[in-house]
Structure formats: structure tokens, C-alpha cells
Amino acid sequence: MQLDRKTCSRARKTRDPRFDGRIFIGVLTTGIYCRNVCPAPSAKEKNVRYFSSAPEAAGAGFRPCLRCRPECSPGTPAWMGTSTTVSRALRLISESPLAGGVESLAGRLGVGSRHLRRLFLQHLGASPGAVAQTRRLHFAKKLIDETTLPMRQVAAAAGFGSVRRFNAMIRKTYKRTPGSIRKLARNLRAEPENEYVFRVRFRPPFDWERLLMFSGARAIPGVEVVDAGVYRRTFCLAPPGADPRKLSDGSVEAAMDASGAAIIARIRVADPGWLFLIVERLRRMFDLNGDPREVTAHLGGDPLLARSIAAHPGLRIPGCWDGFELAVRAILGQQVTVKGATTLAGRLVSELGRPFNAGHGLTHIFPPPTVLADADLARVGLPAARAESIRSLARAVRDGRLAFHSVADVGAFLGRFRELPGIGDWTAQYVAMRAFGDPDAFPAGDLGLLKAAGMRRASDLEARSRTWRPWRAYAAMHLWQGIPASPRERHKHVPRAKHGDIPRPPAAAPISIGARA
């Protein structure tokens, strides 16, 4: 980045984490260089120098700080490896309580518990247990402020094992009882029964309109609806192996707040115990944890991406509600236009989905793996090969050979996923991008990306994309912005790729962003 001393000074004094890895501070009085987030007492401005990289600071004669470890700052090789482990751990923590403790979590990640604690302290400044507890507390506070749930239900929904522990932790953290916190909450209004409204914040800027354009073109009829700036969908939630009579059907709608500072999520579900998981899914679905400024700083200087980044600085990676649903939708989209795939998805839901009337055109729950595993998909209009791909996928999920939730190692999952008939690298990368929120996923063989980049070979684009790491998924979204959707291109023949995977032709929808599926 351009080292403007005033900006660097502000980032140092405020310890702004957005600048971590982008500036380094050399302290003349000690001969040490630090990250701007270093917890050590700040030196006087006259005694510091600023550098754009750790090697630059070392070349000037400074030695690395032992407290903040600048060699592990974002963007360095050490950070790229260990931060991935922390990200995977955070994903698992968000999907379920820290059952079994840190040892169990570390085992799922394939690392030692002591090493995992060190990584959390290094990257987040807190242990895995403290992170899980903080997430529970913050969500409990949100339920206290924004709902009228009884405190017993708040405690259960936030993952506390007992009301006594919940009360004690709230008092310890906020110095008030849960009841007194609720009394202080302003503008609290009673919601209809089984309906909860949350303000889910994000780091601006946020191009909500583009995200809805992408989602709207690919919305599954009966399950999803995008209309007038609002996204709506149905869902069914259940623990693995749950009694079918204990399924939790519901619906959710999301829209941008009038202030542009948060997404307003209106959730309708009978069991409030699912609220934490639902909110976390929405965060991943709309990429609300993303940092667009960091992405822009990294990608903005590339001529291939600069125009789109300048026009859409808040472009996000559109996620999905359910990985299995997305994978089925991706297979339906092979060799047909976006509109054609949407039609097939609508037939699939109409024939095999479970009726659930939530209004606004929401009429069905998407069929689960147990239904699709042995379904006759010829009546939907699917070719035999794609029908078998969907059935094979459904059987793998039904039998536990593939699990889209609580995936600790995305790479290992994708390896198993590619073994299914009709699944090649394009589909695997697309699923990694949207189902797992992998910011570095990149379907280099995508015909739309090749056209936007002015290249003919996937290997050339793959090589070019290395400079975009670790934000290649965002680079793909920006490249897709520039693809025209002409009528001639919409019907262009696309040859079958190896292993049955179908590359995406130039965009077929009336909008110019997004992958073919």
C-alpha cells in the first residue's frame, strides 16, 4: 500500500486490524519492528518508521517483535497456512457448540489441542473456548435486546447448558442481570409468535443489489424468491438422524436496512434453539463476515479487475443456505442456460419437494438426500447422466460418505466429491466458493472467466490467478461482471469436459455476473 504517514499513524494508534499485514512499524529506540496490532505500549510518533513489508523492515536493520510476531501477519506464508486452520475451526464453532472441548475440535481439524490454542491466541488473541463463549454471549445479548423470548429459551438458544450459568455469565460480562438489560433495550416490540427479527451487521461497503441479482437469477422456484430488494426462502432443520416428526420447518427473509448498515433478517421457526445456526448461515450466505476493503486493496491494482472493483467495491461471494441443495442445483445447471436450470429446479421441487406454504410464492421445502437418492428424475426432464449424478450425490450424503455441514478439511471433502460421476473440477470449485465460502476457490476452466480474461487455456488463467491469492473467488466474481449476455451466446454449444463436469458458457441470464449454475 502507499505509505501515507498520517494514515499509518492512525492505524498504529488505533490498532486497526484492517491494516494488519499491510504496514509494519519499526521502533527506533528498541530496534524492533511490529505489526500495527501489537499489544505492546505504543511508542512516540517521532520514534517510529513505517514499512510496507516485513522484509523491508528487516532490511532496514530492525528485528521482529516476539509479542506480535510480524512474520505471521496476514499475507505471509506462515499466516496463510495457520489462518486457514483457525478459519476452519471458527466455522465448526459457529455450526455447533464446543461439544467435547478443545481436544475434540482439534481432533476434527487434525492438529494438537495445544497447537490449536496457540493459533487462536496468535490470530485472535483468545483461546477456542473463549471464542465460543464470546459468540454465545453476544448472541444471547442479541436475543435479549431484539426478541421477547423468555430467558430460559434465550439461554437454550444461545447454547448455555443451564439458566444459572447463563445468568452468571451475563452478570459477569455486562454487570447487569438479563432482565435489567432487556428493560434498557429501546424500541423493543412484540413480534408475532415464532417470529424473530435481527439486525445482522457487516463491514461496508456492501453491493446488496448485485448479490440479489445473482441470487434472483438462480432462485429455486417454490423454495426461494427474490423480489423488490428482499430475499426469501423456506428451510428444514434437524439434527443428524432425527425423528422425521421433529423436523423444524421455517422460512426467512432478508433485506437491507434503510440505513445501509445492516441486513434485517426476519426468521420464522417454532424452535428458537435453531436461531443461532440460522443467523450464522445467513452470515455465510451473504458473505457478511467478508472484508471488502482488504479484497479491494489486494486486487484493485490489477488491470483485469480494476474497472469492476471501482464500480462494485462491495461485491460479495454469494453463498448458499445448504451445500447439498447447491450441489444439486449446480448439476442441474450443466449444459443448459441459467434459465433452463431454474426451470429444472422448479420441476424437481414441485415433483419431489415437501409442500410448505410460507407465502410470497414459497410453497415447498427442497427435497432431502433421502428422497433424491432413489428418485425417478426422468419425469423432471433430466438426461440419464445428470440424473445419476444427482442420485449418486444424494446416496453419498444419505449414507454419510459426504457431509456438507461441519467440514473441517474442504480439500479432502472436494477430493471425495470429485469421485462422484459427473463431478469435475469446475463443479468442485463452484461448490467450494459458494457452499464453503472459500475465498480462494477459482474455477479456472470456466468459459466465462476465460473470455473475460481474454485467454483460451485454463492453465494460463490458473497461472495468472496466483497473484490474486487468497482472494481468487472475489476475482472470479469481478471477472464475471464483464461478460455480456447476448442472445447468440445464450445458446452456444458447450462441449462436455472430462469426468462429466460441464464448464460454464458465457452468461445466459439477463445479468452479467456469476457462474453458470
Secondary structure per residue as TSV (DSSP state, phi and psi in degrees):
chain	resnum	aa	ss	phi	psi
A	1	M	-	360.0	158.9
A	2	Q	-	-71.4	123.1
A	3	L	-	-84.1	89.9
A	4	D	-	-88.7	120.2
A	5	R	H	-60.7	-36.3
A	6	K	H	-64.6	-44.0
A	7	T	H	-64.9	-44.7
A	8	C	H	-61.4	-41.1
A	9	S	H	-62.6	-42.3
A	10	R	H	-64.9	-42.4
A	11	A	H	-63.9	-36.6
A	12	R	H	-68.8	-46.5
A	13	K	H	-70.1	-31.6
A	14	T	H	-92.9	-7.4
A	15	R	T	53.9	42.1
A	16	D	-	-64.2	114.3
A	17	P	G	-65.1	-17.0
A	18	R	G	-66.8	-19.2
A	19	F	G	-99.4	3.0
A	20	D	B	-64.8	124.2
A	21	G	T	90.3	-7.8
A	22	R	T	-106.0	-22.8
A	23	I	B	-135.8	150.7
A	24	F	E	-131.2	143.3
A	25	I	E	-113.6	120.9
A	26	G	E	-96.9	128.4
A	27	V	E	-101.1	114.0
A	28	L	T	-64.1	-32.7
A	29	T	T	-76.2	-20.4
A	30	T	T	-114.8	-19.7
A	31	G	T	75.9	18.5
A	32	I	E	-109.7	145.1
A	33	Y	E	-114.9	144.4
A	34	C	E	-131.5	169.9
A	35	R	E	-84.4	159.5
A	36	N	T	-70.1	-14.1
A	37	V	T	-95.1	8.9
A	38	C	-	-58.1	134.5
A	39	P	-	-77.6	-6.5
A	40	A	S	-66.1	152.7
A	41	P	-	-55.3	140.4
A	42	S	-	-71.7	139.6
A	43	A	-	-81.9	165.5
A	44	K	-	-68.8	147.0
A	45	E	G	-57.2	-36.1
A	46	K	G	-69.2	-14.6
A	47	N	G	-102.3	13.2
A	48	V	E	-123.8	152.1
A	49	R	E	-124.9	151.9
A	50	Y	E	-113.4	141.7
A	51	F	E	-132.4	154.4
A	52	S	S	-91.4	-9.1
A	53	S	S	-153.1	159.2
A	54	A	H	-64.9	-43.0
A	55	P	H	-59.4	-35.0
A	56	E	H	-64.2	-41.9
A	57	A	H	-66.1	-42.5
A	58	A	H	-64.4	-38.7
A	59	G	H	-64.9	-23.6
A	60	A	T	-85.7	3.9
A	61	G	T	97.5	7.2
A	62	F	-	-92.0	149.2
A	63	R	E	-106.6	151.4
A	64	P	E	-69.9	144.1
A	65	C	-	-68.6	138.8
A	66	L	T	-82.6	-14.3
A	67	R	T	-87.8	-50.3
A	68	C	T	-95.0	-10.0
A	69	R	-	47.8	74.3
A	70	P	G	-62.0	-18.9
A	71	E	G	-70.1	-11.3
A	72	C	G	-110.4	17.1
A	73	S	S	-73.2	160.9
A	74	P	T	-52.9	134.2
A	75	G	T	99.8	-19.0
A	76	T	S	-83.3	158.2
A	77	P	H	-56.5	-40.3
A	78	A	H	-63.5	-42.0
A	79	W	H	-66.2	-41.3
A	80	M	H	-58.8	-36.0
A	81	G	H	-78.5	-51.1
A	82	T	H	-74.2	-30.6
A	83	S	H	-67.7	-28.1
A	84	T	H	-64.4	-41.3
A	85	T	H	-62.4	-43.0
A	86	V	H	-64.5	-41.5
A	87	S	H	-61.7	-42.7
A	88	R	H	-63.8	-40.6
A	89	A	H	-63.4	-42.3
A	90	L	H	-63.0	-37.1
A	91	R	H	-63.0	-43.2
A	92	L	H	-66.2	-40.8
A	93	I	H	-62.7	-37.9
A	94	S	H	-70.9	-25.7
A	95	E	H	-87.9	-17.8
A	96	S	S	-160.9	156.2
A	97	P	-	-60.1	164.8
A	98	L	-	-78.5	60.5
A	99	A	T	-68.9	135.4
A	100	G	T	86.3	-4.3
A	101	G	H	78.6	-173.9
A	102	V	H	-64.6	-33.8
A	103	E	H	-61.3	-43.6
A	104	S	H	-64.7	-43.2
A	105	L	H	-61.7	-45.5
A	106	A	H	-62.0	-39.4
A	107	G	H	-60.8	-39.6
A	108	R	H	-67.8	-26.5
A	109	L	H	-91.3	-9.0
A	110	G	T	77.6	26.3
A	111	V	S	-130.4	167.0
A	112	G	-	-76.3	153.2
A	113	S	H	-66.0	-37.6
A	114	R	H	-65.8	-40.6
A	115	H	H	-64.5	-40.4
A	116	L	H	-63.6	-40.9
A	117	R	H	-60.8	-42.8
A	118	R	H	-61.5	-41.8
A	119	L	H	-64.3	-40.9
A	120	F	H	-64.5	-43.4
A	121	L	H	-65.3	-36.1
A	122	Q	H	-67.8	-45.4
A	123	H	H	-92.2	-31.3
A	124	L	T	-118.9	-14.6
A	125	G	S	75.8	16.6
A	126	A	S	-151.5	155.4
A	127	S	-	-76.5	163.1
A	128	P	H	-56.6	-40.8
A	129	G	H	-62.8	-40.9
A	130	A	H	-66.4	-37.7
A	131	V	H	-64.6	-46.2
A	132	A	H	-62.0	-41.8
A	133	Q	H	-65.7	-40.5
A	134	T	H	-63.5	-40.9
A	135	R	H	-61.9	-42.2
A	136	R	H	-63.7	-43.7
A	137	L	H	-62.8	-45.0
A	138	H	H	-63.1	-39.4
A	139	F	H	-69.8	-38.8
A	140	A	H	-60.2	-43.8
A	141	K	H	-60.5	-39.2
A	142	K	H	-64.4	-41.6
A	143	L	H	-66.0	-39.2
A	144	I	H	-63.6	-44.5
A	145	D	H	-73.7	-38.0
A	146	E	H	-111.8	-0.1
A	147	T	-	-132.5	172.3
A	148	T	-	-110.2	21.5
A	149	L	-	-59.7	141.2
A	150	P	-	-59.4	150.3
A	151	M	H	-60.8	-31.4
A	152	R	H	-62.3	-41.7
A	153	Q	H	-71.7	-33.6
A	154	V	H	-60.4	-46.1
A	155	A	H	-61.2	-43.7
A	156	A	H	-66.7	-43.6
A	157	A	H	-64.7	-32.3
A	158	A	T	-85.3	-1.8
A	159	G	T	90.7	17.2
A	160	F	-	-85.1	137.0
A	161	G	S	-71.5	-23.2
A	162	S	-	-149.6	153.9
A	163	V	H	-66.3	-35.7
A	164	R	H	-61.0	-45.4
A	165	R	H	-65.8	-38.6
A	166	F	H	-60.3	-49.9
A	167	N	H	-60.3	-41.7
A	168	A	H	-66.0	-41.7
A	169	M	H	-69.8	-37.0
A	170	I	H	-64.8	-44.6
A	171	R	H	-62.8	-43.4
A	172	K	H	-64.2	-39.0
A	173	T	H	-82.2	-45.2
A	174	Y	H	-106.5	-2.1
A	175	K	S	60.6	24.2
A	176	R	S	-145.7	160.2
A	177	T	-	-79.2	157.9
A	178	P	H	-55.3	-39.7
A	179	G	H	-63.8	-41.3
A	180	S	H	-69.6	-31.7
A	181	I	H	-64.0	-42.4
A	182	R	H	-65.1	-37.4
A	183	K	H	-63.3	-32.4
A	184	L	H	-78.3	-18.6
A	185	A	-	-67.0	130.8
A	186	R	S	-96.1	157.7
A	187	N	S	59.4	25.7
A	188	L	-	-76.5	125.5
A	189	R	-	-127.9	149.5
A	190	A	-	-71.2	129.5
A	191	E	-	-94.9	158.8
A	192	P	-	-57.0	156.6
A	193	E	T	-57.1	138.2
A	194	N	T	63.6	23.9
A	195	E	E	-127.0	132.8
A	196	Y	E	-133.5	138.6
A	197	V	E	-120.3	130.5
A	198	F	E	-129.4	148.0
A	199	R	E	-99.8	112.5
A	200	V	E	-105.3	113.9
A	201	R	E	-88.3	167.3
A	202	F	-	-152.7	171.9
A	203	R	-	-89.1	119.3
A	204	P	S	-72.7	162.5
A	205	P	-	-78.8	166.0
A	206	F	-	-142.6	117.4
A	207	D	-	-89.8	76.9
A	208	W	H	-62.7	-37.6
A	209	E	H	-61.3	-45.1
A	210	R	H	-66.8	-38.2
A	211	L	H	-62.7	-41.2
A	212	L	H	-69.2	-34.4
A	213	M	H	-60.9	-45.1
A	214	F	H	-61.5	-50.6
A	215	S	H	-66.3	-38.0
A	216	G	H	-64.2	-39.0
A	217	A	H	-66.2	-24.3
A	218	R	T	-112.6	9.0
A	219	A	-	-61.9	135.8
A	220	I	-	-83.2	114.9
A	221	P	T	-54.5	133.2
A	222	G	T	90.5	-26.1
A	223	V	T	-106.4	-35.9
A	224	E	E	-131.1	146.2
A	225	V	E	-142.5	132.2
A	226	V	E	-120.1	122.1
A	227	D	E	-156.1	130.7
A	228	A	T	52.5	45.1
A	229	G	T	79.1	11.6
A	230	V	E	-124.1	134.8
A	231	Y	E	-103.7	132.3
A	232	R	E	-133.0	149.6
A	233	R	E	-160.6	162.5
A	234	T	E	-98.8	164.3
A	235	F	E	-157.2	163.3
A	236	C	E	-135.7	128.4
A	237	L	E	-121.6	141.0
A	238	A	-	-163.5	143.3
A	239	P	-	-63.7	155.1
A	240	P	T	-55.0	131.9
A	241	G	T	73.1	18.1
A	242	A	-	-71.3	152.8
A	243	D	-	-61.7	128.7
A	244	P	G	-53.5	-24.3
A	245	R	G	-75.6	-11.1
A	246	K	G	-106.1	17.6
A	247	L	-	-68.4	145.8
A	248	S	E	-110.1	98.1
A	249	D	E	-83.4	149.1
A	250	G	E	-169.8	-173.6
A	251	S	E	-147.0	160.7
A	252	V	E	-143.9	146.1
A	253	E	E	-132.7	146.8
A	254	A	E	-137.4	139.5
A	255	A	E	-149.1	156.3
A	256	M	E	-73.3	134.0
A	257	D	-	-61.9	150.3
A	258	A	T	-58.6	-28.5
A	259	S	T	-78.1	-14.2
A	260	G	S	74.0	15.0
A	261	A	S	-107.4	-6.2
A	262	A	E	-159.8	159.7
A	263	I	E	-96.1	128.4
A	264	I	E	-89.4	115.6
A	265	A	E	-109.0	123.4
A	266	R	E	-110.1	112.7
A	267	I	E	-109.9	132.2
A	268	R	E	-119.0	109.8
A	269	V	E	-155.7	142.7
A	270	A	S	-74.2	-34.7
A	271	D	-	-101.1	109.1
A	272	P	G	-67.3	-10.8
A	273	G	G	-63.1	-17.6
A	274	W	G	-89.6	-5.5
A	275	L	H	-60.8	-41.2
A	276	F	H	-60.8	-47.7
A	277	L	H	-62.1	-40.6
A	278	I	H	-63.4	-46.0
A	279	V	H	-62.9	-41.0
A	280	E	H	-65.4	-37.2
A	281	R	H	-64.8	-39.1
A	282	L	H	-64.3	-37.9
A	283	R	H	-60.9	-43.7
A	284	R	H	-72.4	-36.8
A	285	M	H	-61.5	-38.8
A	286	F	T	-104.3	10.7
A	287	D	T	55.4	44.9
A	288	L	T	-76.3	-12.3
A	289	N	T	-91.2	-1.7
A	290	G	-	-69.6	157.6
A	291	D	-	-120.2	90.9
A	292	P	H	-62.5	-29.0
A	293	R	H	-65.2	-40.5
A	294	E	H	-64.6	-42.3
A	295	V	H	-63.8	-46.0
A	296	T	H	-61.1	-41.8
A	297	A	H	-62.3	-34.6
A	298	H	H	-82.1	-39.0
A	299	L	H	-98.7	-18.8
A	300	G	T	-62.2	-22.6
A	301	G	T	-84.8	-5.3
A	302	D	-	-84.4	125.2
A	303	P	H	-58.2	-29.9
A	304	L	H	-66.3	-27.4
A	305	L	H	-111.8	-15.6
A	306	A	H	-58.1	-43.4
A	307	R	H	-64.0	-45.7
A	308	S	H	-66.8	-39.4
A	309	I	H	-64.8	-38.6
A	310	A	H	-66.2	-36.1
A	311	A	H	-80.6	-30.7
A	312	H	-	-133.9	66.9
A	313	P	T	-66.2	-18.9
A	314	G	T	-105.1	24.2
A	315	L	-	-66.0	132.7
A	316	R	-	-113.7	168.1
A	317	I	-	-87.9	112.6
A	318	P	-	-65.6	118.3
A	319	G	-	-86.1	-149.4
A	320	C	-	-152.3	163.5
A	321	W	S	-77.4	-40.3
A	322	D	-	-142.9	130.0
A	323	G	H	-64.3	-39.8
A	324	F	H	-63.3	-45.7
A	325	E	H	-57.7	-43.8
A	326	L	H	-64.2	-42.4
A	327	A	H	-62.6	-41.3
A	328	V	H	-62.2	-43.4
A	329	R	H	-62.8	-36.4
A	330	A	H	-66.8	-40.6
A	331	I	H	-66.4	-40.4
A	332	L	H	-59.4	-29.0
A	333	G	T	-84.7	0.0
A	334	Q	T	-71.9	128.0
A	335	Q	T	69.3	11.0
A	336	V	S	-131.4	166.9
A	337	T	-	-72.3	167.8
A	338	V	H	-58.1	-43.5
A	339	K	H	-63.9	-40.9
A	340	G	H	-64.3	-39.8
A	341	A	H	-65.4	-38.1
A	342	T	H	-64.1	-39.0
A	343	T	H	-62.3	-45.1
A	344	L	H	-62.8	-40.6
A	345	A	H	-62.7	-39.8
A	346	G	H	-63.4	-40.8
A	347	R	H	-64.4	-41.7
A	348	L	H	-59.3	-46.0
A	349	V	H	-67.4	-42.4
A	350	S	H	-62.7	-39.4
A	351	E	H	-79.5	-39.3
A	352	L	H	-120.1	-11.0
A	353	G	S	-76.1	161.3
A	354	R	E	-92.2	128.2
A	355	P	E	-59.1	136.1
A	356	F	E	-158.3	104.8
A	357	N	E	-89.0	107.7
A	358	A	E	-112.8	9.7
A	359	G	E	77.7	171.8
A	360	H	T	59.0	28.0
A	361	G	T	86.4	3.0
A	362	L	E	-87.9	113.5
A	363	T	E	-124.3	-16.4
A	364	H	E	-142.2	160.4
A	365	I	E	-98.1	137.1
A	366	F	-	-61.2	137.7
A	367	P	-	-64.1	135.4
A	368	P	-	-80.2	171.9
A	369	P	H	-56.9	-35.5
A	370	T	H	-62.8	-28.5
A	371	V	H	-83.2	-41.5
A	372	L	H	-80.2	-17.0
A	373	A	T	-57.8	-37.2
A	374	D	T	-126.9	24.4
A	375	A	-	-76.1	148.8
A	376	D	-	-84.2	100.0
A	377	L	G	-91.6	-0.7
A	378	A	G	-65.5	-32.1
A	379	R	G	-71.3	-15.1
A	380	V	G	-81.6	-19.8
A	381	G	T	100.5	17.5
A	382	L	-	-86.0	139.3
A	383	P	-	-61.0	156.2
A	384	A	H	-59.2	-40.3
A	385	A	H	-65.6	-44.6
A	386	R	H	-71.0	-33.6
A	387	A	H	-61.8	-41.9
A	388	E	H	-68.6	-33.4
A	389	S	H	-61.3	-44.2
A	390	I	H	-66.8	-42.7
A	391	R	H	-64.2	-40.7
A	392	S	H	-64.0	-41.1
A	393	L	H	-61.7	-47.0
A	394	A	H	-62.8	-39.5
A	395	R	H	-65.8	-39.9
A	396	A	H	-63.3	-39.5
A	397	V	H	-72.9	-43.8
A	398	R	H	-59.5	-40.2
A	399	D	T	-86.0	-0.7
A	400	G	T	84.4	7.6
A	401	R	S	-76.5	-24.5
A	402	L	-	-130.8	137.8
A	403	A	-	-137.0	117.1
A	404	F	S	-78.3	-19.3
A	405	H	S	-98.5	149.0
A	406	S	S	58.2	43.8
A	407	V	-	-83.5	117.2
A	408	A	S	-85.0	-36.9
A	409	D	-	-121.3	99.1
A	410	V	H	-63.4	-39.8
A	411	G	H	-60.2	-44.3
A	412	A	H	-65.1	-39.5
A	413	F	H	-60.8	-47.2
A	414	L	H	-63.8	-32.6
A	415	G	H	-61.2	-43.8
A	416	R	H	-69.3	-36.4
A	417	F	H	-62.8	-40.3
A	418	R	H	-68.0	-18.0
A	419	E	T	-73.3	-15.5
A	420	L	S	-73.6	148.2
A	421	P	T	-63.3	136.5
A	422	G	T	84.1	3.6
A	423	I	-	-111.3	114.8
A	424	G	-	-118.4	-164.1
A	425	D	H	-66.9	-36.9
A	426	W	H	-60.4	-49.7
A	427	T	H	-63.6	-40.3
A	428	A	H	-62.8	-44.2
A	429	Q	H	-67.5	-37.2
A	430	Y	H	-63.8	-42.1
A	431	V	H	-67.4	-40.2
A	432	A	H	-60.6	-40.4
A	433	M	H	-66.2	-48.5
A	434	R	H	-96.0	-34.6
A	435	A	H	-84.1	-34.0
A	436	F	S	-111.2	-1.0
A	437	G	-	61.3	31.9
A	438	D	-	-71.9	111.1
A	439	P	T	-69.6	-12.1
A	440	D	T	-106.8	4.0
A	441	A	-	-64.1	141.7
A	442	F	-	-156.4	106.8
A	443	P	-	-79.9	81.1
A	444	A	T	-62.2	-23.6
A	445	G	T	-83.7	2.7
A	446	D	-	-65.4	125.0
A	447	L	H	-64.5	-33.9
A	448	G	H	-65.5	-41.9
A	449	L	H	-65.0	-41.3
A	450	L	H	-61.7	-41.4
A	451	K	H	-66.3	-44.7
A	452	A	H	-63.7	-33.0
A	453	A	H	-86.2	-6.5
A	454	G	T	70.4	33.4
A	455	M	-	-122.7	160.8
A	456	R	S	-112.6	-23.5
A	457	R	-	-114.4	136.7
A	458	A	H	-62.8	-33.7
A	459	S	H	-63.1	-36.1
A	460	D	H	-67.4	-42.2
A	461	L	H	-68.2	-37.8
A	462	E	H	-59.8	-43.0
A	463	A	H	-65.2	-42.1
A	464	R	H	-65.1	-33.8
A	465	S	H	-71.6	-13.6
A	466	R	G	-62.5	-29.4
A	467	T	G	-73.3	-13.9
A	468	W	G	-89.2	-8.5
A	469	R	T	-63.4	143.0
A	470	P	T	-97.9	29.2
A	471	W	-	-116.9	36.1
A	472	R	H	-66.9	-29.4
A	473	A	H	-63.9	-38.8
A	474	Y	H	-67.6	-37.5
A	475	A	H	-61.2	-40.1
A	476	A	H	-61.9	-43.6
A	477	M	H	-61.0	-40.0
A	478	H	H	-71.0	-36.7
A	479	L	H	-64.1	-40.5
A	480	W	H	-63.7	-20.4
A	481	Q	H	-60.3	-32.2
A	482	G	T	-92.8	10.5
A	483	I	-	-89.4	118.4
A	484	P	-	-70.7	149.1
A	485	A	-	-109.4	74.5
A	486	S	-	-85.8	151.1
A	487	P	H	-57.8	-35.7
A	488	R	H	-64.4	-40.5
A	489	E	H	-71.6	-25.3
A	490	R	H	-65.8	-22.8
A	491	H	T	-115.5	16.7
A	492	K	-	-66.9	134.9
A	493	H	-	-69.7	138.5
A	494	V	-	-118.3	118.7
A	495	P	-	-68.3	151.5
A	496	R	-	-72.2	134.6
A	497	A	-	-88.8	175.7
A	498	K	G	-62.7	150.4
A	499	H	G	61.8	17.4
A	500	G	G	82.4	-0.2
A	501	D	-	-76.9	137.8
A	502	I	-	-109.9	114.1
A	503	P	-	-64.9	159.8
A	504	R	-	-84.7	131.3
A	505	P	-	-77.7	172.3
A	506	P	S	-53.1	151.3
A	507	A	-	-51.0	136.9
A	508	A	-	-105.9	-13.5
A	509	A	S	-86.5	165.8
A	510	P	S	-67.6	-4.2
A	511	I	S	-111.2	166.7
A	512	S	-	-109.5	10.2
A	513	I	-	-112.0	153.9
A	514	G	S	100.8	165.8
A	515	A	-	-79.8	165.8
A	516	R	-	-62.2	-37.4
A	517	A	-	-72.4	360.0
